[in-house]
């Protein structure tokens, strides 16, 4: 399977600030990347999908970018709130064979403080 | 409401015992997946199924078995051959795009 890397260190930010999480991939550029949110003891919840030919995608306070030169996706949460505290996972297709099988990163824990 | 149901939420296994984790979906999704999650290791794929009566091994299939007799159901059996089964198990389904995950089963060896 292809590799995908996320910063394992927790990210602590103040309420109202923008949180930026990083996802780096190796080898070939995937057709798309996905981002999920996971709360403790729960299954991940799908947030956004960004395709290789899309530079940026937005959904409410969320923004995802896809830079094929840097082999990186950035996930931004603007005007962050304590309720945004969770672990965020990045995922890419397992291989070039098509299908929807995913490889997940280890996730980055975000804590938004008052 | 459509979704995926995993049961039980907590499961305790004795040494040498086989246990089966249930996963049922009513989303009409063709593809289903089983992942294992350990602290600091992220999600690792155990088995997946793209269609009824067909399934493939993932990265860590040893000590596990599955069946896909119905589109809605994809049970996972953790056999006695799995030497370190204590983990959080997640089932997911998809048609295109993002996965829908269940709420997970936490398995502990006692």
Interface residues (C-beta under 8 A of the other chain):
Chain A: X1 X8 X34 X36 X41 X42 X43 X44 X45 X46 X47 X49 X89 X94 X99 X100 X101 X102 X103 X104 X105 X106 X107
Chain B: X4 X6 X31 X33 X35 X40 X41 X42 X43 X45 X48 X50 X58 X59 X88 X90 X92 X94 X95 X96 X97 X98 X99 X100 X101 X102 X103 X104 X106
